[in-house]
Amino acid sequence: MQGMKNYSEKLFVSFQLSDRVPKENFYRRLSETLDLQFLYKDTRELYGKTGNPSIDPVVFFKLMLAGYLENITSDRRLIDHCSMRMDILYFIGYDIDEPLPWHSTVSRTRQLYPSILFESLFDKVFAMCIEKGMVAGHTHAVDSVPIKANASIENFELKTPVQSIRAHFTAVGSENPSEKTSQQSDKIEITASTSQLKRVAKYQDNLNADRANRPKASNEKAQLLSNKTHYNPRDPDAKISIKPGKARKLNYHCSMSVDAAQGVISHIQADFADGRDSQYLSRIVSVCRIDSREII
């Protein structure tokens, strides 16, 4: 006989998350292991003495950790996801009938905290892993990945030649000796060498020649956008990175080092996307060497 489940929502008078989250659940084990009480002291100076209470700093960083573990980058989607997960609610210390912080509050809190606070948290958690014997300090695996910047190549602007800028301020200084001439232009100057600019010009000529040989190509000249000659004014640090089989995009270069013993992340750094792995490897190795000495 075919069964049919009739659902009628009930009002539960007695309910505890601890009874519903298994003891072997990952977030329950993490809640019992990870102690972030030091965050109250580290963030105390960032808040005033009056006004409405903020989101709990420990809750905020636990939400960030849950977002990383669940691969969720949107604050709105993170709050919706956590509200439906009893194990995450138990991890951050919320009951099922307790509303989670508003997603915009999470975004504003992230902007409030300086980067040094996140770095300090990383170092302290890594020290906890060392105390628990999770880090051997013998072998580190290093890899890198491009991280998409919040900027577009379509908004690229041409850099100003450095000589014309200097000549302009020299003329201003000679005609107006009483005025300050140490002010900087809003435009970014070209710092590439002559040989690098010549290579860019050669690529540009080859691109136009190839376009001219194609019968259906438009008459407009193709423009090669290069980090040497162009930049995005909204995010000047974002650089074009080229990867075989991938489109040219504005990215950052993210490198990560992982201790091979238990897979604990030992170091993360962000660099310009137009550099190679070999250029940034020396700094990663030096940091990992220092961490290994601390373990010994």
C-alpha positions, 0 to 999 in steps of 0.5 A, spaced: 500 500 500 502 506 498 504 511 503 502 518 504 505 523 509 501 528 512 505 534 515 502 539 520 507 543 523 507 543 530 510 548 536 515 544 540 515 546 547 522 543 549 528 543 544 535 543 544 540 543 538 545 539 542 540 533 542 539 534 534 547 535 532 551 528 533 557 528 537 561 526 531 559 532 527 564 536 524 561 543 526 560 540 533 567 537 534 570 544 531 566 548 536 569 544 542 576 545 540 576 552 537 577 557 542 576 564 540 575 568 546 581 572 545 577 576 539 574 580 545 580 583 547 583 584 540 577 587 538 575 592 544 579 598 541 575 598 535 568 599 538 565 605 542 562 606 549 555 608 547 550 606 541 547 599 539 551 592 541 554 590 535 555 583 532 559 578 537 566 578 534 566 571 535 560 570 531 562 574 526 569 570 525 565 563 526 560 565 520 567 567 516 569 560 517 563 557 515 563 561 509 570 558 507 568 551 509 561 551 505 564 555 499 560 561 500 562 568 498 555 572 498 554 574 505 546 574 504 547 567 501 551 565 507 546 567 512 540 564 509 545 557 508 546 558 516 539 559 518 537 552 515 543 548 518 542 546 525 550 544 526 552 551 524 547 554 528 550 550 534 557 552 532 556 559 532 551 559 538 544 561 536 538 557 537 533 555 531 528 561 533 533 566 534 534 570 528 541 571 525 545 577 524 543 581 518 547 580 512 549 587 511 551 587 518 556 582 516 559 586 510 560 592 514 563 589 520 568 586 515 570 593 513 570 595 520 576 590 522 583 592 519 587 587 515 592 586 521 586 583 525 585 577 520 593 576 520 593 576 527 587 571 528 591 567 522 597 566 526 594 565 533 589 559 530 596 556 527 599 556 533 593 552 536 595 547 531 602 547 532 600 546 540 595 540 538 601 537 534 598 538 527 603 541 524 610 538 523 614 543 519 618 538 515 614 539 508 610 544 505 606 544 499 606 551 495 601 552 490 598 559 487 591 561 483 589 567 480 583 571 484 579 575 480 579 582 481 573 587 482 574 591 476 574 590 468 578 591 463 573 595 459 575 601 464 582 601 462 585 608 462 592 609 458 598 611 463 601 618 463 608 618 460 613 619 466 617 625 462 611 629 461 609 629 468 615 631 470 616 636 465 609 639 467 611 640 474 618 643 472 614 648 468 609 650 474 615 650 479 619 655 475 613 660 473 610 659 480 616 659 485 611 660 491 606 654 490 608 647 492 610 643 486 610 636 490 603 635 489 602 628 485 598 627 479 591 623 479 594 619 473 599 613 474 605 614 470 609 609 466 614 606 469 616 600 464 623 601 461 624 603 454 625 595 451 619 593 455 615 598 451 618 597 445 615 589 446 608 592 447 609 596 441 611 590 437 605 586 439 601 591 437 603 592 430 603 584 429 596 584 432 594 590 427 597 586 421 594 579 423 587 583 423 588 586 416 590 579 413 583 577 415 578 579 410 572 579 415 575 583 420 573 590 421 577 596 419 578 599 426 585 598 429 585 592 434 588 595 441 593 591 445 591 592 453 598 591 457 599 592 464 605 596 462 601 602 459 594 601 461 591 601 468 584 601 472 583 607 476 578 603 480 583 598 482 590 600 480 593 594 483 589 589 479 593 586 473 592 583 467 594 575 467 594 571 461 593 563 462 593 558 456 586 557 454 583 562 459 580 569 457 585 575 459 582 578 466 584 583 471 586 578 477 591 578 483 596 572 484 594 568 491 599 563 493 598 558 499 603 554 503 600 547 506 604 543 511 604 536 509 603 533 515 595 534 516 594 539 511 594 545 515 595 552 511 601 555 514 601 561 509 597 565 504 599 571 501 597 576 495 601 579 490 600 582 483 597 578 478 603 579 472 608 576 476 610 569 476 610 563 481 618 563 482 618 571 483 614 570 490 616 563 492 622 566 496 618 570 500 613 564 501 619 559 503 622 564 508 616 565 512 615 557 512 622 557 514 621 561 520 614 557 522 618 551 522 623 554 527 618 556 531 615 549 531 622 546 533 
